[in-house]
Amino acid sequence: MKITDVRTVLLTGPSTNDPFLSESRKLRSAAYIEIHTDAGLVGLGETYAGYFFPEGVPAAVEFFKPILVGQDLDVTPIAELWRRMYHCANFWARVGFGVIVINGIEAALWDLKGKAHQVPVYELLGGLKHESLPAYATGGPSNYPLDKLAKKADFYLSLGFRGFKVGAGSLEVKADGSVESYIPMRPAEAADFEGQKIRFLREHVGRDINVMLDGHMGNNDQTWDLGIAQAVLKAVEPFDLFFFEEPLHYTDPWSYAELARSTSVPIAGGECLTAAFEWRVFVDQDSFDIGQPDAAFTGGILESLRVAAMLEARGRKIATHSWASGGGFMQNLHFGFSAPNTVMLEIAPAFGPLHSEVVGDSFRMKDGRVLPPEGVGLGIRLTEATKAKFPFRGGGEFNSVPGKILVD
């Protein structure tokens, strides 16, 4: 089975059907990679780079394409093709955009091999390590006022989740339709605000529901320092958080390590890290109690498993990050079920058509736990009808700065 072509498909559609998440983000772009073969099979994978910088993906895929065309997957292992792509782009793909694009190509190779052998991808990665895994609804910002935040929690529980995550600070839609965001930036103010919020949520949902808090630091224009983060963590310690994600910026692994040592709340992070050696800076000093690799972003499914193994060797767990569309969503399920130290899966609640039309019935959740996918390959498909329905409109998500403001 030889590779005959490698193509990029860019799409734009509704970000989500979640009415609460929709207040902060209306649209999403996505980048899919198709690998065609002389056997008629097509492998499909997603790179999360398509959410942030979709316009750049086709050029990167074309750069790697000659390494793949003509290769026989029955002869050349996927790990070797990954190594060739990674080495070829050594000067610009060791971390960041290049290896994120390689991630999508590698996922398509795994999907292709799974289809050829008529097995789910996790069977090619050593088999299932879990019969089911707990899930949480990724909730984006904390929609305020508090009665609205309670409705948000109730919405996720009504969908069958037994856990959810909300962001630090608040987002409030005013009477005139304007959106106001707030991030407390003084230690006492931040501790009081986040402590009251988590106390309110814990009292509202009880102790049997997993609650998580996400600082989104590095994505906010204002970012907490170690002192603010320590004050916040101390304030939320009594409320049994499953983890606190991204309380600091990723340019400060040393403060992450100090923060993790200073609190009983598990510190989670890693969604912005790519390639195992970038992760090692954080893993070797125990910056995270729970790592969050993303199998549409970290560099590949195998690279994500390397990260999971590094964390496991330090006695740490993983909770997959997942905010790509349907392809990346399923890549993370196969990865999560293949890693022995997975403790939680991030799930997009009430996902939109760029999830549902790609995933179909491959995603199954019962009593708040995700069941292993049963379809061959990654269990995803991208029809011509879906491509026609959601043509690429340009643009991805980025952090607004003067001169470049994100509007939708």
C-alpha positions, 0 to 999 in steps of 0.5 A, spaced: 500 500 500 503 506 497 502 513 498 500 517 492 498 523 495 498 528 501 492 533 501 490 539 506 483 541 507 481 547 511 474 548 514 471 553 518 464 552 522 461 554 528 465 553 534 460 549 538 453 548 540 454 550 547 451 556 549 455 558 554 462 557 550 459 561 544 459 567 548 466 567 547 468 564 541 463 563 535 467 560 529 473 555 529 477 553 523 480 546 522 486 543 518 485 536 516 490 532 512 488 526 507 493 521 505 491 517 499 494 510 497 494 506 491 489 501 495 484 506 495 484 507 502 485 514 505 488 516 512 485 522 515 488 526 521 488 533 524 493 538 526 491 543 532 495 548 528 489 549 524 485 552 529 490 557 530 494 558 524 490 555 518 493 559 513 500 556 514 498 549 514 498 547 507 505 550 505 508 546 511 504 539 508 507 540 501 514 541 504 513 534 508 509 531 502 515 528 498 518 524 504 511 521 504 509 520 497 511 513 494 512 510 501 509 503 503 506 503 510 507 495 510 515 496 509 516 503 512 514 504 520 510 510 521 515 512 527 521 512 521 516 517 517 515 521 523 523 521 524 524 523 517 520 529 517 522 531 524 529 531 522 528 534 515 525 540 518 530 540 524 531 548 524 524 550 524 520 544 527 523 541 533 518 545 537 512 549 535 508 550 528 512 545 524 512 539 529 504 540 530 503 540 523 507 533 523 502 531 528 496 531 523 500 527 518 502 522 523 495 521 525 493 520 518 498 515 517 495 511 524 488 512 521 490 509 514 494 503 518 488 502 522 483 502 516 488 497 512 488 492 518 481 493 520 483 495 527 482 501 532 488 505 532 489 504 540 490 496 538 496 498 534 499 502 540 499 496 544 492 495 546 487 498 551 490 500 558 483 502 560 476 499 560 473 506 560 475 513 562 472 519 566 470 525 562 470 532 564 466 538 560 471 543 558 467 549 560 471 555 557 470 562 561 466 563 567 460 566 565 457 571 570 453 572 574 454 567 579 446 564 577 449 564 570 455 560 572 450 555 576 446 554 570 452 552 566 454 547 571 447 544 570 447 544 563 454 540 563 451 535 568 444 534 564 449 532 558 451 526 562 458 529 565 460 528 572 465 533 571 467 540 568 472 545 568 471 553 568 476 559 567 479 563 572 476 570 572 469 572 569 466 573 562 459 577 562 455 579 557 452 586 558 445 588 557 447 592 550 450 586 548 457 587 549 462 582 553 466 584 559 472 580 561 475 580 568 481 577 571 483 579 578 491 581 578 492 582 586 493 576 590 488 578 595 483 580 590 484 574 586 484 569 592 477 572 594 474 572 587 476 565 585 475 562 592 468 565 592 467 562 585 469 555 587 466 555 594 459 557 590 460 551 585 462 546 590 456 548 594 451 548 588 454 541 585 456 537 591 462 533 593 461 527 588 462 532 581 469 533 579 470 540 579 476 543 575 479 551 574 483 553 568 487 559 569 488 560 562 495 564 563 499 566 557 492 566 553 490 572 558 493 579 556 494 579 564 498 573 567 499 571 574 505 571 577 507 566 582 505 570 588 498 571 585 498 563 583 500 561 590 494 566 594 489 563 589 491 556 590 491 556 598 484 559 597 481 554 593 484 548 597 478 546 601 474 545 595 477 539 593 479 541 586 481 535 581 486 540 578 488 547 577 490 548 570 495 553 567 495 558 573 502 560 570 505 562 564 509 557 560 515 561 559 516 560 567 517 552 568 521 554 575 515 557 578 510 552 576 515 547 580 515 551 586 507 552 586 506 545 585 511 544 591 507 549 595 499 546 594 495 540 595 491 542 589 494 538 583 497 542 578 496 541 571 498 544 564 502 542 558 497 544 552 502 549 549 508 544 549 510 541 543 515 535 542 518 531 548 524 534 549 520 541 550 516 537 555 522 534 559 524 541 561 517 541 565 517 534 567 524 533 570 523 538 575 515 536 577 512 542 574 506 538 573 502 533 577 498 532 571 500 533 564 496 535 559 499 533 552 494 533 546 495 528 540 493 533 535 498 538 538 504 535 542 507 532 535 504 526 534 500 520 538 507 516 539 510 523 541 504 524 546 505 517 549 513 518 550 510 524 554 506 520 558 511 515 559 516 521 562 510 523 566 509 516 569 516 515 570 516 521 575 509 518 578 505 523 575 498 522 571 496 525 564 489 528 563 488 529 555 487 536 552 482 536 547 480 543 543 481 541 536 475 539 532 473 532 531 479 529 528 483 531 534 478 529 539 478 522 536 486 522 536 486 524 543 481 518 545 485 513 542 492 516 545 488 517 552 486 509 552 493 507 550 497 511 556 496 507 562 497 513 567 491 517 564 486 519 569 481 524 565 479 526 558 477 533 556 471 533 552 468 538 548 460 538 550 455 540 546 460 540 540 458 543 533 458 540 526 466 540 525 466 535 531 459 531 529 460 530 522 467 528 523 466 523 529 459 520 527 457 515 532 465 513 534 464 517 541 460 514 546 460 516 553 456 512 559 455 515 566 460 520 565 465 515 563 468 515 555 468 508 552 473 505 547 472 507 540 470 501 536 471 503 529 477 502 525 482 507 524 481 513 528 473 512 527 473 519 523 471 521 516 470 527 512 465 527 506 465 531 500 458 534 503 462 536 510 467 540 506 462 543 501 458 545 507 463 549 511 468 552 506 474 555 509 473 563 511 480 564 513 483 566 520 484 562 526 484 564 534 489 568 537 491 573 542 489 580 541 494 585 541 494 592 538 493 592 530 490 585 530 484 584 534 480 577 534 473 579 532 469 572 532 
